[in-house]
Amino acid sequence: MNLYVYSDESGVFDKVHYDYFIFAGVIIPGSEEKEMWSRKYAAAERSINLGNKYGNNELKGSRISVKDKNKLFRSLNQCYKFAVVVHQDDLMDKLYDIKKEKQRYLDYVYKTVVEYAIRDLADRDLLDMNDIERIIFNVDEHATATNGQYELHEILEREFILGTFNYDYTRYYPPILPNGKVVEVNWCNSSTKLLVRAADIIANKINFCAVNGKLDGLDQALNLFLIHMPAGRTEIVGLD
């Protein structure tokens, strides 16, 4: 079985000017589910763009009204959503001085939230990790350099398919997907990738709630798995 992850980010990784940085998205098991959610989300977009209200513009969170953003977010009520809120005030200033370390930390955050979310799905018997042979990540491309794209693929492949060693190679940690064979990472333009736009709406909503002190209410959102980082303050809101 294929497992599909669509994700986007919101905010800027810059603690001087921004308090929060968000990764968010959806996880969809199987090709039939993916096609179903693509049709549903396309219908939701059409319903808010009646009369060509937004013209031919991409329906991103930064371009549409709060009312329409909330409609799109609610259209995903039954879809499994994940998000991580990075509290930048809790991170060392030094981290921001080294470009490669910034990207390494963001890759770690991304890998962690997807791993926790998949484990949550399995714990609630909504997913059998033994059935997954291929995990396909569709990530909004933004301005990530080619070497950064390669490094994220390598990190995800080790975590989900190959397994990892500790730093002195005295212990091996098995992969998350016991029968996984392929990790595919696609860097997408959200204008052409429907469910990456859905991820954008989720990330935008989480960021709005974080900035406006409304995160507490999000644990009531249907099918939203939410964690807070860095590790010293990691809190899993999760689902009932």
Secondary structure, DSSP 8 states (H G I E B T S, - for coil): -EEEEEEEEES-S-TTT-SEEEEEEEEEESHHHHHHHHHHHHHHHHHHTGGGTTTT----TTTS-HHHHHHHHHTTTTS-EEEEEEEGGGS-GGGGG-HHHHHHHHHHHHHHHHHHHHHHHHHTTS--GGG--EEEEEEE-TT--HHHHHHHHHHHHIIIII-EE-TTSS-EE--SSTT--EEEEEEE-TTT-HHHHHHHHHHHHHHHHHHTT-GGGGGGSTTEEEEEESGGG-EE----
